[in-house]
Each structure stands twice: as C-alpha cells, then as structure tokens.
Amino acid sequence: MATLTVPHPVPPVGDDCDNLHKAFQGWGTNEEAIISILAHRNTSQRNSIRQTYVETYGEDLMKALDSELSSDFGRAVQLWTLHPAERDALLAYEAVRKNTANGHYVLIEIACARSSHELFQVRENYHARFHKSLEEDVAYHTAGDFRKLLVPLVSAYRYDGAEVNMTLAHSEAKILHEKISEKAYNHEEIIRILTTRSKAQLNATLTHYKNQFGNDINKDLKTDPKEDYLALLRSTIKCLTCPEKYFEKVVRFATKGLGTDEEALTRVIVSRAEVDMKRVMEEYYKRNSVPLETDIKGDTSGDYKGMLLALIGHHNA
C-alpha cells in the first residue's frame, strides 16, 4: 500500500551522508541529489542518515536542510525527513496554535489515522519537544464541542485487535441512532463510542447502524452541511473507518478549484507515502477519473513537484 520506493541494494549510510553534504556545498544547492536520496529511504534509513550525519559533520541534518531549502519544497523535505512521531508532534503543535477548522482536521488525522502505539509516540514526542502534553494544549486552545471531541480523541489508546463484540455493536448502534435522532450530536455517549472503541468494533457498530436504520451514519449527520462541528464529526468517523477515502478528499480539495493548498497536499503525501498512499491514489482515480500524479504535475512545479512525485512512486516530473 506504500508508494515509497527504496533502491536495492541501499547505498551505505555513510555514502548517503557524504552525498547530502556535497549537495549543500558551493554556490547553489543540489536539490535533485537531495530528492534522489531522502525521497527513497524509509523511516529507519532516514533516522540512520540523521544520526550518522551529525556524527560525521557535527551538524544536525535538519538544521542543514532548514538553512539550504525554502518554500514548499523545503517544507516537504523537512517533514519527510523527520521520524513520523516527530512530524506528527510538530504538525499537532502548529495545528493547536492555529485553532482553526483546518487545524482541527490535522488533529483528527493524527488521532484517528494512526495506531494506538503511534499516537502514544506522538504524545511522547510532543511532551519532550514542547514541554507540555498534547491533551493540555488541545484543551487550552479549543473550546465547546470541539474541545469535547478533540481532547478524548488525542488522548485515546484504542485496542488495535480484530475482535468484535456483535451484541455491543448492536446496542451502541441503537445509542448512536437515538442521540442523532434527538440532534444531540455532542452527547457524551456519541463521543464515548467514537473516542474509545477499537476501529474493528466501530466498523461493526456502523455496519449495524446502516443495516438497522437504513442510512450510513454520516448521511444522518448531514442535516446541516455548513455546521462546523458536524463536519468535524463526520470526518472523524471517515478517518477512523476508511482513512483512504478521507485522505482522498483532503487531496482532492487541495488540488481542485482555484489555487492549490500545498500545506494539505504536502501533509497527506509525506504522512501516507509509507502507509497507504497507493490506496489513496486508487480512491482518487475512482473519484476524479484522473491519476493523482497528473494533477500534481498540473498544480505544482520545480523541485517541490519532483519531491511529491518521488514520494508517490512517479519519478518523471
């Protein structure tokens, strides 16, 4: 499901560090060399490069990248080079301080599309880097229904197994339907079910919901499409139960219409290239009848375009 391509055999880490160091020398930066190395190394290999680079040259690779690169290309390379938990901690920190609808969606992605262990690592990195807990910052910077939903989501440690209690799924589907029928969208029972149940259990519950009551739950939550909290609730459900469709929508909104949302496009590609970007791309083609790489080529340019294409497995800009 990943789109990341790694050469076989992988060059020695010392060679990668030497070639990156050379790319930073002279009057200009060799961006193509940076892409050819970093965009084709997995998390473990990138971590080894960072460690060896500082041991060899006495400089943090992230600082070197920050001083040599700029704009959307620099942002993409730096986010990609970070360990995923570091990346998510940084994205969460930025999102919390924005306290906007877009920031809320970033938090939803981190809370819902990662495993319990990955989310725990994000919280650890957040604590170590920013000397606060993620939960504390989310609680402080959000309010009302958004706080009520987001704090337990980022605090969750869901069971990741495949076991499902069908009796529980049936009863909780009924609870969800009752509260939605009452338009009690922020009810503690809705939030409890969405923020504590395993993804397998939640999928079973929502299947029961559709079978018993005739609609997908998100259709019943579209009573007011312009209501921000309901939109966030629908996105939470979609990101938990069908992340490839959720991320397809984020990418589609980033590339369609006037202008390109480079921030969202970068975030999705760097966070999913080692996970399920192939499935996101398949959904994109189904929904839009155009390959994602075609829209990336049309909406981006230069080294930024080259970096994104490399991460999704297409190397011809």
C-alpha positions as CSV (number, residue, x, y, z in Angstrom):
1,M,0.0,0.0,0.0
2,A,3.0,2.3,0.4
3,T,4.3,4.3,-2.6
4,L,7.8,4.8,-1.2
5,T,10.4,3.2,-3.4
6,V,13.8,2.2,-1.9
7,P,16.7,1.1,-4.1
8,H,18.1,-2.4,-3.8
9,P,20.7,-2.6,-2.5
10,V,20.5,0.5,-0.4
11,P,23.8,2.5,-0.6
12,P,25.8,2.7,2.6
13,V,24.6,5.3,5.1
14,G,28.0,7.0,5.0
15,D,27.7,7.5,1.2
16,D,24.3,9.0,1.6
17,C,25.6,11.4,4.2
18,D,28.6,12.3,2.0
19,N,26.4,13.0,-1.0
20,L,24.0,15.1,1.0
21,H,26.8,17.1,2.5
22,K,28.2,17.7,-1.1
23,A,24.7,18.8,-2.2
24,F,24.9,21.6,0.3
25,Q,28.3,22.9,-0.8
26,G,29.2,25.6,-3.3
27,W,27.1,28.4,-4.6
28,G,23.9,26.5,-5.0
29,T,22.1,23.5,-3.5
30,N,21.8,20.3,-5.5
31,E,18.1,19.7,-4.9
32,E,17.9,16.7,-7.3
33,A,20.6,14.9,-5.2
34,I,18.6,15.6,-2.0
35,I,15.4,14.1,-3.6
36,S,17.3,11.1,-5.0
37,I,18.5,10.2,-1.5
38,L,15.9,11.3,1.1
39,A,12.8,10.6,-1.0
40,H,13.9,7.0,-1.4
41,R,14.7,6.0,2.1
42,N,12.3,4.6,4.7
43,T,12.0,5.8,8.3
44,S,14.7,3.6,9.7
45,Q,17.1,4.6,6.9
46,R,16.4,8.3,7.3
47,N,16.9,8.0,11.1
48,S,20.3,6.4,10.4
49,I,21.2,9.1,8.0
50,R,20.4,11.8,10.5
51,Q,22.5,10.1,13.2
52,T,25.5,9.4,11.0
53,Y,25.3,12.9,9.6
54,V,25.7,14.6,12.9
55,E,28.4,12.2,14.0
56,T,30.3,12.9,10.8
57,Y,29.9,16.6,10.3
58,G,28.9,17.8,13.7
59,E,25.7,19.4,12.4
60,D,22.1,18.4,12.6
61,L,20.8,17.4,9.2
62,M,17.5,19.1,9.9
63,K,19.3,22.4,10.5
64,A,21.3,22.0,7.3
65,L,18.1,21.3,5.4
66,D,16.4,24.3,7.0
67,S,19.3,26.6,6.0
68,E,19.6,25.3,2.5
69,L,16.0,24.8,1.4
70,S,12.9,27.0,1.4
71,S,9.3,27.3,0.4
72,D,7.1,24.3,-0.2
73,F,10.0,22.1,-1.3
74,G,11.9,22.8,1.9
75,R,8.8,22.1,4.0
76,A,8.1,18.8,2.2
77,V,11.7,17.6,2.6
78,Q,11.9,18.6,6.3
79,L,8.6,17.0,7.2
80,W,9.5,13.8,5.3
81,T,13.0,13.5,6.9
82,L,11.5,13.7,10.5
83,H,10.6,10.5,12.2
84,P,6.8,10.1,11.8
85,A,6.1,10.7,15.5
86,E,8.3,13.8,15.5
87,R,6.5,15.0,12.4
88,D,3.0,14.5,13.9
89,A,4.1,16.2,17.1
90,L,5.2,19.3,15.1
91,L,2.0,19.2,13.0
92,A,-0.1,18.9,16.1
93,Y,1.7,21.8,17.8
94,E,1.2,24.1,14.7
95,A,-2.5,23.0,14.4
96,V,-3.3,23.6,18.1
97,R,-2.0,27.1,17.9
98,K,-3.9,27.9,14.7
99,N,-7.1,26.9,16.4
100,T,-8.9,27.0,13.1
101,A,-11.1,24.5,11.2
102,N,-8.0,23.3,9.2
103,G,-6.1,22.8,12.4
104,H,-8.9,20.7,13.9
105,Y,-8.7,18.4,10.9
106,V,-4.9,18.0,11.3
107,L,-5.6,16.8,14.9
108,I,-8.3,14.5,13.6
109,E,-5.9,12.9,11.2
110,I,-3.2,12.3,13.8
111,A,-5.7,11.0,16.4
112,C,-7.7,8.7,14.0
113,A,-5.4,7.5,11.3
114,R,-2.5,6.3,13.5
115,S,-2.3,3.2,15.5
116,S,-2.6,3.4,19.3
117,H,1.2,2.9,19.6
118,E,1.9,5.6,17.0
119,L,-0.4,8.1,18.7
120,F,1.3,7.3,22.1
121,Q,4.7,8.1,20.4
122,V,3.3,11.3,19.1
123,R,2.3,12.3,22.7
124,E,5.7,11.3,24.0
125,N,7.5,13.4,21.3
126,Y,5.1,16.4,21.9
127,H,5.9,16.3,25.7
128,A,9.7,16.1,25.1
129,R,9.8,18.8,22.5
130,F,7.3,21.3,23.7
131,H,7.3,20.6,27.5
132,K,3.5,20.3,27.6
133,S,1.1,17.5,27.0
134,L,-0.8,17.4,23.7
135,E,-4.0,16.9,25.7
136,E,-3.2,20.0,27.8
137,D,-2.6,22.2,24.7
138,V,-5.7,20.9,22.9
139,A,-7.9,21.6,26.0
140,Y,-6.4,25.1,26.4
141,H,-6.6,26.2,22.8
142,T,-10.1,24.8,21.8
143,A,-13.5,25.3,23.3
144,G,-17.0,24.0,23.4
145,D,-18.0,21.0,21.3
146,F,-14.6,21.0,19.6
147,R,-12.8,20.5,22.9
148,K,-15.3,17.9,24.0
149,L,-14.4,15.8,20.9
150,L,-10.7,16.6,20.3
151,V,-9.4,16.1,23.8
152,P,-10.5,12.4,24.2
153,L,-9.5,11.7,20.6
154,V,-5.9,12.8,21.1
155,S,-5.9,11.1,24.5
156,A,-7.1,7.7,23.2
157,Y,-5.3,4.4,23.4
158,R,-7.6,2.1,21.5
159,Y,-7.4,-1.6,21.4
160,D,-5.9,-2.5,18.0
161,G,-7.1,-6.1,17.7
162,A,-9.6,-7.6,15.4
163,E,-12.0,-9.0,18.0
164,V,-15.6,-7.7,17.8
165,N,-18.5,-7.9,20.2
166,M,-21.6,-8.1,18.0
167,T,-24.0,-7.7,20.9
168,L,-22.2,-4.4,21.8
169,A,-22.2,-3.3,18.2
170,H,-25.9,-3.7,18.0
171,S,-26.6,-1.8,21.3
172,E,-24.2,1.0,20.5
173,A,-25.6,1.4,17.0
174,K,-29.0,2.0,18.7
175,I,-27.5,4.5,21.1
176,L,-25.9,6.4,18.2
177,H,-29.2,6.5,16.3
178,E,-31.2,7.7,19.3
179,K,-28.8,10.6,20.0
180,I,-28.6,11.6,16.3
181,S,-32.4,11.5,16.0
182,E,-32.6,13.8,19.0
183,K,-29.9,16.0,17.3
184,A,-27.8,15.6,20.5
185,Y,-24.7,15.5,18.3
186,N,-22.3,16.4,21.2
187,H,-23.8,13.9,23.6
188,E,-21.3,12.1,25.8
189,E,-22.4,8.7,24.5
190,I,-21.6,9.6,20.9
191,I,-18.2,10.9,21.9
192,R,-17.5,7.9,24.2
193,I,-18.2,5.4,21.4
194,L,-16.2,7.3,18.8
195,T,-13.2,8.0,21.1
196,T,-12.8,4.7,22.9
197,R,-13.9,1.8,20.7
198,S,-11.4,-0.1,18.6
199,K,-11.6,0.5,14.9
200,A,-12.8,-3.0,14.3
201,Q,-15.6,-2.6,16.9
202,L,-16.5,0.8,15.5
203,N,-16.8,-0.6,12.0
204,A,-19.1,-3.4,13.2
205,T,-21.2,-0.8,15.1
206,L,-21.6,1.4,12.0
207,T,-22.4,-1.6,9.8
208,H,-25.2,-2.4,12.3
209,Y,-26.3,1.2,12.2
210,K,-26.8,1.1,8.4
211,N,-28.5,-2.3,8.4
212,Q,-30.9,-1.3,11.2
213,F,-31.7,2.2,10.3
214,G,-31.2,2.4,6.5
215,N,-28.6,5.1,6.2
216,D,-24.9,5.5,6.7
217,I,-24.3,7.4,9.9
218,N,-22.6,10.2,8.0
219,K,-25.7,10.7,5.9
220,D,-27.7,11.2,9.1
221,L,-25.1,13.7,10.3
222,K,-25.5,15.9,7.2
223,T,-28.6,17.6,8.5
224,D,-26.7,20.9,8.4
225,P,-23.7,20.6,6.0
226,K,-22.5,24.0,7.0
227,E,-22.2,23.2,10.7
228,D,-18.5,23.0,11.5
229,Y,-18.9,20.6,14.4
230,L,-21.0,18.2,12.4
231,A,-18.4,18.3,9.6
232,L,-15.7,17.5,12.1
233,L,-17.7,14.6,13.5
234,R,-18.3,13.2,10.0
235,S,-14.6,13.5,9.2
236,T,-13.7,11.8,12.5
237,I,-15.9,8.8,11.5
238,K,-14.5,8.6,8.0
239,C,-10.9,8.9,9.1
240,L,-11.4,6.2,11.7
241,T,-13.2,3.7,9.4
242,C,-12.0,4.5,5.9
243,P,-8.8,6.6,6.0
244,E,-8.0,6.2,2.3
245,K,-11.3,7.9,1.4
246,Y,-10.8,10.6,4.0
247,F,-7.3,11.4,2.6
248,E,-8.5,11.3,-1.0
249,K,-11.0,14.0,-0.1
250,V,-8.2,16.1,1.5
251,V,-6.1,15.8,-1.6
252,R,-9.0,16.5,-3.9
253,F,-9.8,19.7,-2.1
254,A,-6.2,20.6,-2.1
255,T,-5.8,20.3,-5.9
256,K,-9.2,21.2,-7.3
257,G,-10.6,24.7,-7.8
258,L,-8.7,27.9,-7.7
259,G,-5.2,27.6,-6.3
260,T,-3.5,24.7,-4.6
261,D,-3.5,24.0,-0.9
262,E,0.2,23.0,-0.7
263,E,0.1,22.6,3.1
264,A,-2.6,19.9,2.9
265,L,-1.1,18.2,-0.2
266,T,2.3,18.0,1.5
267,R,0.9,16.8,4.7
268,V,-1.0,13.9,3.2
269,I,1.7,12.7,0.9
270,V,4.5,12.8,3.4
271,S,2.4,11.1,6.1
272,R,0.9,8.4,3.9
273,A,3.7,7.5,1.5
274,E,5.0,4.8,3.8
275,V,1.5,3.7,4.8
276,D,-1.4,3.5,2.3
277,M,-0.7,6.1,-0.4
278,K,-1.5,3.6,-3.1
279,R,-5.0,3.1,-1.8
280,V,-5.4,6.9,-1.5
281,M,-4.4,7.2,-5.2
282,E,-6.7,4.4,-6.2
283,E,-9.6,6.3,-4.5
284,Y,-8.5,9.5,-6.1
285,Y,-8.7,7.9,-9.6
286,K,-12.1,6.4,-8.8
287,R,-13.5,9.7,-7.7
288,N,-11.9,12.0,-10.2
289,S,-11.1,9.8,-13.3
290,V,-7.6,11.4,-13.3
291,P,-4.5,10.0,-11.8
292,L,-3.2,11.9,-8.8
293,E,0.2,12.3,-10.4
294,T,-1.4,14.2,-13.3
295,D,-3.0,16.7,-11.0
296,I,0.3,17.1,-9.0
297,K,2.1,17.8,-12.3
298,G,-0.5,20.4,-13.2
299,D,-0.7,22.1,-9.8
300,T,2.9,22.1,-8.6
301,S,6.3,22.9,-10.2
302,G,10.0,22.6,-9.8
303,D,11.7,20.6,-7.0
304,Y,8.5,20.6,-5.0
305,K,6.8,18.7,-7.8
306,G,9.8,16.4,-8.1
307,M,9.7,15.6,-4.4
308,L,6.0,14.8,-4.3
309,L,6.2,12.7,-7.4
310,A,9.1,10.7,-6.0
311,L,7.1,10.0,-2.8
312,I,4.1,8.7,-4.7
313,G,6.4,6.5,-6.8
314,H,6.4,8.6,-10.0
315,H,9.8,10.0,-10.9
316,N,9.2,11.9,-14.2
317,A,8.3,15.5,-13.5
